[in-house]
Structure formats: structure tokens, C-alpha cells
Amino acid sequence: MATNTPAALYDATGYWYTSSSEERGVEVLNALRRYRAAESAMRKRTRDSMGMGDTDLAALRFLVRASRRGEDVNAKDLATHLGITSASTSVLITRLVGSGHLQRNPHPTDRRGVLLTVTTDSHVEVRSTLSAMHQRMITTAEAMTADEQAAVASFLDAMSEALSLDDHDDADPGAATQGDPAEEARVTPQHGS
């Protein structure tokens, strides 16, 4: 038995939209999701090929970048960058030293200080594993016009800002739903109830 209820438009992710601007916005978000899925798969392939976990790979990438900039890195710097405890950092450093990816070196001016450096073999391994992918990414970005690059950069910065807001810290419990009348109607108590 057919009903006369108009079918709502939606996509496979469950986002509902009723206008072309909403539809375009959903397609942009879907493209962003596809990018994130591709990036996640690439990171997994990289971890698997290098035989290490997320934190290990993040530590090596941080230390390689610091080395290129001529910056010294100690255990505290690494812990801060990775957002892990000093105990976890100590275990990580010991593991990476044991696997031959990292070296502990005496600090040149602080007798008790230790600086961390990536071994030459690790530099080569990271470069060989990631350089082709990085080159494809930069080639793709360079192929855009200046206006396209500016628009993409602006969009990604705005999305980063939107995601960095913590809705759980809001003092106003309805603030997260402002601007969506359907959601406001659902969460706003009705008078006389």
C-alpha cells in the first residue's frame, strides 16, 4: 500500500537535507570523510610496513621534522608533542632505542640531560616509506589554482576550528543545538507539560 508521504532526501551516511546548499555541504563532508578514510588506510599501511604502532610512528615523524629544523628534542618535548605521560614516554623511548630507530645522546650543556635523535637507518626508512606518498600529495595540492588553494586552506582551518570546540564544556545545555529549529523543538520543554 503506497503512502502520500514525500520521501526525505538522504545519503548513505544518514545526513538529511532538503536544499541544494545542504546537499552540496553534505557532499563536501562526505569528500572529507573519504579523505580521512584514505589517510587512515595509508597510516595503517605505513605502520604495518615499518612494524610499529601509531605512537611509535608519530614519535619518529616528530623527531625527523625536528632534526630537519635543527631542533633538539628531549623526552619532555616528545611527551608534550604526543600527549602522553612521562612513564609512557620512557617505555616508548626504550622500545625505539631497542629496535634501532632512536638514539639517546648526552646534552651538550646539561650533564644530566639527554637528547633524542632518529638513527640514520630510521631516517632512510621513514623517507623511503613516506616520500612517494608525500610527493603525490604535494603534486595534487600544487595542481590547484591559487584561489582553489586559498579556498581549501580556509575551509580546512574553519573545520579545524569547528571541531576544536568542546560542546561538553558549554554552560548552556541548549547552545549546541542553536540554529536547528527541529532540534530545538525536540529538546525545549513545552509549556504546560
VMD Tcl script that draws the C-alpha trace (Angstrom):
set ca {
  {0.00 0.00 0.00}
  {1.55 3.31 -1.10}
  {1.55 6.38 1.12}
  {1.41 10.00 0.06}
  {4.24 10.98 2.40}
  {7.03 12.67 0.44}
  {10.30 10.76 0.62}
  {13.01 12.56 2.57}
  {16.30 13.02 0.79}
  {19.31 11.45 2.49}
  {22.64 9.95 1.73}
  {24.31 6.77 2.92}
  {25.81 8.44 6.00}
  {22.40 9.34 7.38}
  {22.67 13.09 6.82}
  {19.29 14.52 5.85}
  {19.00 17.50 3.59}
  {16.23 19.40 1.87}
  {18.02 22.09 -0.15}
  {20.75 22.18 -2.74}
  {23.10 24.09 -0.40}
  {22.63 21.41 2.25}
  {23.20 18.74 -0.41}
  {26.44 20.42 -1.51}
  {27.53 20.75 2.12}
  {26.87 17.07 2.72}
  {28.90 16.16 -0.38}
  {31.82 18.24 0.93}
  {31.62 16.46 4.29}
  {31.43 13.09 2.51}
  {34.53 14.00 0.48}
  {36.27 14.91 3.74}
  {35.27 11.53 5.19}
  {36.63 9.75 2.10}
  {39.92 11.64 2.54}
  {40.09 10.72 6.23}
  {39.42 7.04 5.41}
  {42.16 7.09 2.74}
  {44.57 8.78 5.16}
  {43.76 6.26 7.88}
  {44.35 3.36 5.47}
  {47.67 4.93 4.38}
  {48.79 5.29 8.01}
  {47.90 1.64 8.67}
  {49.92 0.52 5.62}
  {52.85 2.64 6.83}
  {52.66 1.24 10.37}
  {52.43 -2.31 9.04}
  {55.36 -1.87 6.64}
  {57.52 -0.40 9.40}
  {56.28 -2.86 12.03}
  {55.28 -0.26 14.60}
  {52.26 1.32 16.24}
  {50.71 4.77 15.91}
  {52.62 6.36 18.77}
  {55.96 4.95 17.61}
  {55.45 6.29 14.09}
  {54.23 9.67 15.39}
  {57.35 9.91 17.58}
  {59.66 9.14 14.64}
  {57.92 11.65 12.37}
  {58.19 14.34 15.07}
  {61.88 13.63 15.61}
  {62.62 13.59 11.86}
  {60.92 17.01 11.45}
  {62.81 18.40 14.45}
  {66.08 17.10 13.02}
  {65.41 18.80 9.67}
  {64.84 22.09 11.51}
  {67.97 21.61 13.62}
  {65.96 21.46 16.86}
  {66.98 19.46 19.91}
  {64.36 17.15 21.41}
  {64.35 15.66 24.88}
  {61.93 13.20 26.49}
  {59.74 16.00 27.86}
  {59.41 17.58 24.40}
  {58.40 14.22 22.95}
  {55.87 13.56 25.73}
  {54.32 17.00 25.23}
  {54.05 16.54 21.48}
  {52.50 13.09 21.77}
  {50.29 13.98 24.75}
  {51.45 11.00 26.79}
  {52.82 10.62 30.32}
  {56.50 10.65 31.15}
  {56.26 6.96 32.11}
  {54.74 6.09 28.71}
  {57.40 8.21 27.02}
  {60.14 6.33 28.84}
  {58.71 2.99 27.66}
  {58.37 4.35 24.10}
  {61.97 5.62 24.04}
  {63.30 2.33 25.39}
  {61.33 0.43 22.73}
  {62.55 2.68 19.88}
  {66.16 2.55 21.09}
  {65.88 -1.25 21.31}
  {64.52 -1.50 17.77}
  {67.38 0.66 16.44}
  {65.15 3.61 15.46}
  {66.28 6.05 18.13}
  {69.45 7.10 19.96}
  {69.89 8.74 23.35}
  {72.67 11.33 23.25}
  {74.17 13.39 26.09}
  {73.02 17.00 26.14}
  {75.95 19.26 25.15}
  {75.42 21.74 28.01}
  {73.36 19.87 30.63}
  {75.30 16.99 32.18}
  {72.11 15.22 33.25}
  {70.16 15.98 30.06}
  {69.57 13.53 27.24}
  {68.66 14.42 23.67}
  {66.84 12.08 21.33}
  {67.77 11.57 17.69}
  {66.48 9.30 14.99}
  {69.10 6.90 13.64}
  {70.33 7.26 10.07}
  {68.64 3.96 9.15}
  {65.35 5.29 10.55}
  {65.68 8.48 8.51}
  {66.14 6.37 5.39}
  {63.24 4.06 6.31}
  {60.84 6.94 7.02}
  {61.86 8.74 3.82}
  {61.56 5.65 1.64}
  {58.19 4.73 3.18}
  {56.60 8.19 3.06}
  {58.35 10.19 0.33}
  {56.37 8.86 -2.66}
  {53.08 9.49 -0.86}
  {54.17 12.99 0.19}
  {55.20 13.76 -3.39}
  {51.77 12.68 -4.71}
  {50.09 14.88 -2.10}
  {52.16 17.97 -2.90}
  {51.68 17.42 -6.64}
  {47.91 17.31 -6.10}
  {47.97 20.49 -3.99}
  {50.23 22.33 -6.45}
  {47.88 21.47 -9.34}
  {45.17 23.70 -7.86}
  {44.82 27.36 -8.75}
  {45.78 29.92 -6.10}
  {42.07 30.61 -5.47}
  {41.35 26.89 -5.04}
  {44.28 26.52 -2.65}
  {43.07 29.50 -0.60}
  {39.51 28.14 -0.50}
  {40.63 24.66 0.59}
  {43.00 26.05 3.24}
  {40.29 28.37 4.56}
  {37.74 25.53 4.66}
  {40.10 23.15 6.47}
  {41.06 25.85 9.00}
  {37.37 26.58 9.63}
  {36.62 22.85 10.03}
  {39.55 22.52 12.46}
  {38.09 25.38 14.48}
  {34.60 23.85 14.40}
  {35.97 20.52 15.63}
  {38.14 22.07 18.35}
  {35.13 23.45 20.22}
  {34.14 21.25 23.16}
  {30.35 21.17 23.37}
  {30.58 19.33 26.70}
  {32.11 22.40 28.37}
  {29.16 24.64 27.43}
  {27.38 26.15 30.40}
  {24.20 26.43 28.30}
  {22.96 22.89 27.55}
  {20.92 24.13 24.57}
  {23.84 26.01 22.97}
  {24.95 23.02 20.91}
  {21.55 22.84 19.20}
  {21.00 26.52 18.49}
  {20.14 27.22 14.89}
  {18.34 23.92 14.27}
  {14.63 24.55 14.91}
  {13.77 20.86 14.67}
  {16.36 20.00 17.30}
  {15.31 22.97 19.47}
  {11.70 21.80 19.33}
  {12.78 18.34 20.43}
  {14.85 19.48 23.42}
  {12.87 22.55 24.54}
  {10.20 21.68 27.12}
  {6.68 22.59 26.01}
  {4.72 24.99 28.21}
  {2.07 23.27 30.26}
  {3.84 19.90 30.21}
}
mol new
graphics top color blue
foreach p $ca { graphics top sphere $p radius 0.5 }
foreach p [lrange $ca 0 end-1] q [lrange $ca 1 end] { graphics top cylinder $p $q radius 0.2 }
display resetview
